[in-house]
Amino acid sequence: METNEPRWLDDEERAAWMALTSVFMRLPAALDAQLQRDAGVSHFEYGILAGLSESPGRQLRMSVLAAFAEGSLARLSQAVGRLEKRGWVRRFPDPTDGRYTLAELTDSGWDKVVESAPGHVEAARALVFDQLTKSQVRQLREIGRRIMSAVDPDGACPS
């Protein structure tokens, strides 16, 4: 008779898991606090602005932007609405296929990214990269890639 006993974490794995979950909880909150304080935007909103700033023509389909920003289309739509009200983003039908909507970074939005980026990069550097050696940064990149390759794009846990 086979039992379905969980594959419990050993002491080392449990310690690593606890450290990782602390990063998941505390790092986004620290980055969000810095951006709210210094730029008046959330980390998610900044990700939208930065994603558009790096895209050809400073525009992306909303569905592509949602994937880039790691958010649902509904969450993205609400955030883009807030950014539109501030004059940083505009939405319009995709001229090549009207079934899609494009989001475009305005000149004012570009200025916001340029103004906000130095503080955000400094926070990322102080919180993450200044704490690691070059070798650890490479390891972190590889660890992140390996973990993300196991994560379903819809966020489901593999069975």
N, C-alpha and C positions, 0 to 999 in steps of 0.2 A: 504494500500500500504506500503510495507516494504522498508526501505531505507538501503543502504549498507554504512552507516556512519562508518568511522574508529573508532576503540576503542582507542581514544587518550590517551596518557600517562598523568597521573596526575602530579602535581609538584614534589612529592617525587620520582615517577618512572622516570620522566625526569631527575632529578638530578642524580639518580643512573645510568641511561643509559649513561649520559654524562661522568660520572666518569669511567664507564666500557669501553666506547669507547676510552677514553684517555689512559687507560691501554693497550688496544689492539694496539694502535698506538705507544706509547712511550716506553713501556717495551721491545718489541722485538727489537726496534732500539737500545736501551741502551745495551741489551745483545749482539746484533750483533757487536756493536762498541767495546765492551770489548773484545770479541773473536777475532775480526779483529786486534785490537791493540796488544793484548798480545799473541795470538796464530797464527795469520795469516790465520784464517779460518772463514767462515760465521757461523752464528748460525745454519743454515740448515745443513751445512757440519759437524759441531760438533755433531749435533743430529744423523747423519748417523754413524759417528765414535763411538759415545757412544752406540748407539743401537747395533752395531755389537760387541762392547766390552762386552756387557751383554748377548750375545746370546751363546748358546751351540756351541762350536768349533769356536766361533767368526765368524760365518757365518749365512746368511739368504738368502732365495729366494728374488730376487729383488722386487717382488710383495708384499711380507710381509714387507720388509724394507720400501717400499713406504708408506704403511699404517702406520707403526710405526713412520716414519718421518713426517707424515701428509703432504705428497706431492704427486704430480702426478708421474706416472712412467716415463714420459718424463723428468720432472724436476730432478727426482732422477738419471736418467741415465746420464744427463749432469753433475750433481754434482759428481757422482761416477767416471765419466771420468776424472774430475779434480783431484780427490783424487788418482786415479790410476797413473796419471802422476807424482804425488809426492811420489809414492811408498807406500801409506798408505792402499790401498784397491786393491784387484784383483778380477776379475770376471772370472767365468768358468761355463761350462754347469753342471747342476745338474746330478750327476752320477746315481741317482735313477730314474730320468725322464728328459731326454734331452730336453724336451720342455721348461724347466725352466732354468734360469740363477741364479747362486749363487754369492753373494758378500761376500768376506772374508776380515777381518781385518788382515793386515800383522803384523809382529813383529814391524816394524817401525811405523805402524799405532797405535798399542797398546802403544808404547812409546809416541806418540803424544797425545793420550787420557790422559795418566798418567801425562804428562807435563801440559796439558791444563785444566784438571778438577779442580785443586784447585782454580785457578783464576775465573773460571766460577761459581763454587759453592759459592765463596765469593761474587761475583756480585749478584747472586740470593739471597743470604742471606741479603746483604746490601739493595738491592732494594725492596725485598718483605718481607722476614721472620723477619728481625729486626724491621720492621714497624708494626708488628702484635703481638697480644697476642697469647698464645697457643690456647685459645678458638677460636680466630679469624682464626687461621690456620685451625682448624678443620672445622669451618664454610665455609671457602674458599674452602676446599676440597669438602665438601658436595654441595656447590653452583655449583662448576665446574662440578661435577658428574650429578647434576640435569639438568643443561643447556645442557651438552653433550648428555644426554639421549633424548633430544628433537631435536637434530641436526641430520639430515639425513647423513649417512656415505659419501654420494656423495656431501654434502654441500648444498643440496637443502633446501629451506625453506618449512616447513610443511604447507599444505593448510588448 
